[in-house]
Amino acid sequence: MTTYSSAVVPDIPIDVIDLPVFKQAGVQLELLRLDLVHPLISGNKWFKLKYALQAFQLSDCQRILSFGGAWSNHIHALAYAGFEQGIETVGVIRGERAGQLSPTLVDAERWGMQLEFVSRWQYRGKSDAEFVARLRDKYGDFYSLPEGGSGEWVIAGCREIISLFDAAAYDLICCACGTGGTLAGLIAGKPEGATLLGVSALKGGDFLYADIRELLAAASIDDPGGWSLALDCHEGGYAKVSSRLAAAMQYFTQHSGIGLEPVYTGKALLALLQKLERGEFARGDRVMLVHTGGMQGLRGMKQTLLNRLA
Ligand SMILES: Cc1ncc(COP(=O)(O)O)c(C=O)c1O
């Protein structure tokens, strides 16, 4: 398997996706295959972890501690990166330990990550000084990486995504948003005139405007504008799957042979289909959808997807 340690950006394929609805409208849809960047440090996680791991190596900390849910792509990728590079990792997991761990957490434990389960209530207060002090008592001096890996290095890593292709040649570049870190990186790296669309995977995604601006400001980057958010394709909330989402993903995979997952990139696809339906693209437009990976999470969603298609 490819090692991650050197973090040299590999060649990332771009696939032209022949979806009949896009073809009929004369719009070219392309897919940036970040899902192929690494089998286990997948998609945007590869870019998010790149500089955070370097920063950790330069710190005096003995381990990395981070946060996530039972199906977190970030926890999965961090656990593997730690295993590969001989770095101790701790995952603070939202919710009580279940009798049967999710495959994500089974993998993480297998790769040596220590799991610290906390109640949903405690998890909400994960930045509180008292909670952090208790973690420090238990785990010593750790390098803390925020949920989703969107810490101080997220922009440095994710801005590299947009330099993987000729962004100026596209009329719209679209990616899914959870914390907004990936989109913030794309905004920071975008050439003048490029237009970006972030699709909120969560209900009530308005917070993303402020959080993205905060991430940009923290990296001393002036907001260049030219980006917007789609807040109406969350399908009921984080990890919620509607029939129209399941159908859109099935349609995409039938015509492209490429798999998506419904928590993030599936919703970004849905937003593009919705824009097309609303006549918001012009004939001749070229659109890039960023596949941000996370296919490991699909292990927990297959039955739900089938149920929605029934
Ligand atoms: C597969 C996948 N795509 C997209 C995102 C959204 O990224 P961000 O949190 O940087 O907005 C995530 C979450 O980090 C993810 O796991």
The ligand as an ORCA input file, in Angstrom:
! r2SCAN-3c Opt
* xyz 0 1
  C     -15.910     12.544      3.027
  C     -16.037     13.947      3.500
  N     -16.354     14.901      2.623
  C     -16.512     16.182      2.989
  C     -16.354     16.556      4.305
  C     -16.559     17.977      4.670
  O     -15.350     18.593      4.951
  P     -15.263     19.850      5.900
  O     -15.493     19.369      7.300
  O     -13.878     20.323      5.707
  O     -16.285     20.819      5.467
  C     -16.020     15.585      5.276
  C     -15.850     15.942      6.692
  O     -14.802     16.344      7.113
  C     -15.851     14.250      4.855
  O     -15.541     13.275      5.734
*
